[in-house]
Amino acid sequence: MRIGFGTDTHRLVIGKKLIVGGIEIANEKGCDGHSDGDALIHAICDSMLGALALRDIGYHFPDNSAENKDRDSAEFLIYVSNLIKEQKYKIANIDTTIHIQAPKMNPHIEKMQARLSEILKINKSQVSIKAKTGEKVGIIGRGEVISVDAVVLLLKNN
């Protein structure tokens, strides 16, 4: 059994798309990132890489690489999922918390769960997504960033 923790934060800026959990969410502000800026997928990738002691997403997908410019983060998740299989592990569950003031995430959580479970080829019940606002306090509360925490439990395949 292996446990991994991951986190990711992106600035929110006007004129960028807001991609969270592999889906686009209508919003005035989106993530300022080298790839598509999907902080949820990035945090999940980091948690999985951490569980395998394989460093972090920036090591595998550098933000100074032209190949990763505007890249769909689902590709990162597929890559990391394949590393899990190569190491003879499987995902038991993923637990995440999205910290963002606006827009509200709750109306989108089921779609995110469906998309992530589709990418990872696991059951929706294995993907927990929660959302919190910053209560208008700090950089989250002022709507400056999205930040995501993720934990994964991996089990050895029999």
N, C-alpha and C positions, 0 to 999 in steps of 0.2 A: 504494500500500500504506500502511496506517495501523496503528499499534500503540497499544493503550490498556491502562492499568493501573488497577485498582480495588480498594478494600478496604472492609470493613464490619465493625463490632463491635457486638454487643448483649449486655447483661447477661442472665444466666440467672437466672430467678426461679421459685419454686415456684408452681404453679397456672396457669401459662401454657402454651399449646401450643408444641411445638417443630416448626417448619416449616423444612425445609432442602431447597433444590432443588425446591420445589413439592410436596413430600410431607410428611405428618405422621409424625413419629417418636415412638413411645411413650417418654415420659420424665417423671420427677418434675418437672423444671424445663423451662421454655420461654423464648423470647425476649421480653424487655421492649422492645417497640417500638410506635411509633404505628400502623404498618400491621400486617401479620401477623408482621413481624420476621424475614423470610427473609433472613438475612445472605448466603447464597450468591447468591440472585438479585440482591440489592442490589449486591454487589460486581461481579457480571457487568454489571449496568446501568451502574455507574460506569466500568468499563473500556471499554464501548462508547461511552458519552458522551465519555469522555476521548479516545478515538481520533478522534472527530469534532470535538473541541474545542468541545463543547456543555455545558460545566460539569459538574455532578454531579446525582445523583438527588434531593438535597434541594432543588435549584433547580427541578426539574421537578415534584416531588411534595413540597411543604413539610410538615414534621411538625407544623405548627400549623394545618393545614387539616382541617376536619371531614370533608371528602370523602375524605381518605386514612385516616381512623380505621378500624383493623382491615381495611384493604383488602388484597385478594389481590395479592401481589407479582407474580404472573404477568401481571397487567394492566400493571404497569410495564415488564416485559420485552417485551410485545407492542408497547407504545408506542415503546420505544427501538429495537426491531427495525424498526419502520416508518420511523423516522428514518434508519436505515442504508440502507434501500431508497430513500428519498427523495433521499439524497445519492449514490445510484448506486454503493453498495458492497454487498458480500456478506461473510458470515462465513467465513473460512478455517478458523480453529479458536479454541477457548476452552480455557485451561488454568487450573485453580483448585486452591487448597489450603485445606482447612477445618482450623482449629485449635480443637479442643475436647477436653476430658479425657474426658467421658462424655456420652452413650452412644457406643459405637463406631460409626463411620460406614461402615466397610467393608461390612457386610451390606446397606446401603441405596444404595450408589453406583450400581449398575446401574439401579435404579428412578429415581434422580435424573437420570442420563444420559438415560434414556428420556423422562422428563417434560420436561426442558429441551430436548431435540431436538424433541419434539412441539410445544412452544410456539414455538420458533424456526424450525421447519420445515427443520431440517438433519439430517444423519446423526449417529447416536450417536458415530461415530468422530471427530467434530469437537469433542466435549465431553469434556475430561479433568477428572476429579475425584479429588483425592488427599486423604488425611486424616492429621493428626498430632495427637498428644496433647501436653500440656505437660509430660509426665514428672513430674507433681505439683509443678511449680515455677511460681511467678508466678500471675497472675490466671487464665490458661488452666488451668494445672495444679491450681489450687484449685477449678476448676469454676465460676468466677464469670462467665465470658464465653464466647461463641463469636466467633471472628474468622475472616474469610475474605479471601484474596487472589485476585485474578483478573487474567488477561492475555488480551487478544483480539487477533487479527490479522484485519484487514479488507482485502479486495482490491477494487479497482475493477472494476465490471462491464464486460464488453466491449460 
